[in-house]
């Protein structure tokens, strides 16, 4: 099995806030991330697919086609957006990086080209915080 990873970038704002809680409890649990005026990140998105190289091309997948899927299904929906307010697949969810990576997976999976499988998504929020999701 060969694994190929495509890296993309997007910028987005969000806040961590549970509407069932008081403002005080949100601040206690989420700290500065519950800022009423939002905050932003420069996200790095790593999309890894797996498969066998095609005997005619040597490719697991055409990286350009994979990039188009990522751009159309994810980047165009997230880049320079407010994740809490502008992103349909985050509606009614706490906008944590953990929930976001699952949403991205669900957006990408149907568009992955035939013959390869979505293996992992790694989403880097800051140089010190990232999540990996394997669709489990």
Secondary structure by P-SEA (a helix, b strand, c coil): cbbbbbbbbbccccccccccccaaaaaaaccccccccbbbbbbbbbbbbbbccccccccccaaaaaaaaaaaacccccccccccccccccccccccaaaaaaaaaaaccccccccccccbbbbbcccccccccccc
